[in-house]
Amino acid sequence: MEPKVPGVLQRGLCTAYSLASALYIAVPRPTTLSRSWIVFLLDQARTSVAITFGSVACYILLSLGNKGFEIATFPR
């Protein structure tokens, strides 16, 4: 079984979120200030989680590469 590229899942999730956000914005509805703040805060939270997961994945791959695991190192 071939190893998956580390960022594929994260890019897929970000793409799905972007499409969902575009559809949410495209549908007309009355906008209130509280709803705008909720959407803004949820977007900030999602961005923070995505950045954290990306950082953790890079750290894990770097640690594995430093320990000599071939799957986490660049080909020579």
Buried (B, 14 or more C-beta within 10 A) or exposed (E): EEEEEEEEEBEEBBEEBEEEBEEEEEEEEEEEEEEEEEBEEEEEEBEEEBEEEBEEBEEEBEEBBEEEEEEBEEEE
